[in-house]
Structure formats: C-alpha cells, structure tokens
Amino acid sequence: MSQTRIFLDTNILVYAHDASSQYHIISADLLTAVMAGQFQAVLAEQNLLELYRILTNPVAMKNKPLSAVQAKELIENTYLNEVFQIVYSTESLLQQVLSLAVQKNITSAKIFDLRLAAIALSAQVDIFATFNVQDFTGINGLTPLSPQQIIAP
C-alpha cells in the first residue's frame, strides 16, 4: 500500500511553529506525523515564502517575530530536506490557475489559495490539509481536510 500524500497549507506550518496559537498542538502533531513518515508531505515554494512572511511579522507573531536569520534557518532545517517534496510553479500551472480562477470567478487575494490548490492537484496529493477547509471545497479532485480530521484523537 502506498503512503498517503498530503499537501500542507501554510496555516498548518505557521501554527506548528507558533506556540501561542490555539491550533499549535494539532498542527505540531501533524508535522510530527509527517516527520515520522506517516505521510508523504508536499509543499509549494509559495508555502515557504508565506511562512517566512508571517514568522517575521511582529503583528502576526504578537511582537515575538523571528529574525530573518532565524526564519531562514527554520525553513532550511525543517522543510528543505528529504521529508518534504517542494513543488515549484511552471507556466502550465499558471495557465491552470488562471483557468480555474475564471471558472470559479476568483478575485483578489483568493488567487493565492487557488494557486496552492492547483499545485496540490498537479502533485496528485490524496489530502489537502488546512484549517480553511471551506476555501478549498468544491475544487474537483481536491480533498480538503482539517488536521483534526487527519490525526486521530
């Protein structure tokens, strides 16, 4: 039986590293499960840039942001290894995102969620893990689930 392929939304990455979040424990548990080999994890380059942006933002991190060096080291040491498959965008992927945006009448910043969904579809994942399940529902071929739905209590 092949290993379940799981795409991690940025919010899971952020909460896994933000001990002050109410979602920290379940996010850290999911990340630990990935590191233990229970899932084959997929990320987009976009996830890592979003993670960097949030972890270094004093408002988002409640005045306890990471420095540029700390954020870089966390990303390199945690995510740029053999555990995570990192997917990079291509021109055909951009075309797919734009087509989906027109089909679903997506506007403004929602395009970035749609881009992650398209990347997840291109990577042929089994599950799209997110706390914003509703933002990814109704995309043909995508199975959005919350960490609570993935990790058995």
C-alpha positions, 0 to 999 in steps of 0.5 A: 500500500502506498503512503498517503500524500498530503499537501500542507497549507501554510496555516498548518506550518505557521501554527506548528511553529507558533506556540501561542496559537490555539491550533499549535498542538494539532498542527505540531502533531501533524508535522510530527506525523509527517516527520515520522513518515506517516505521510508523504508531505508536499509543499509549494515554494509559495508555502515557504515564502508565506511562512517566512512572511508571517514568522517575521511579522511582529503583528502576526507573531504578537511582537515575538517575530523571528529574525530573518536569520532565524526564519531562514534557518527554520525553513532550511532545517525543517522543510528543505530536506528529504521529508518534504517534496517542494513543488515549484510553479511552471507556466502550465500551472499558471495557465491552470490557475488562471483557468480555474480562477475564471471558472470559479470567478476568483478575485483578489487575494483568493488567487493565492489559495487557488494557486496552492490548490492547483499545485496540490492537484498537479502533485496528485496529493490524496489530502489537502490539509488546512484549517480553511477547509471551506476555501478549498471545497468544491475544487474537483479532485481536491480533498480538503481536510482539517488536521483534526480530521487527519490525526486521530484523537 
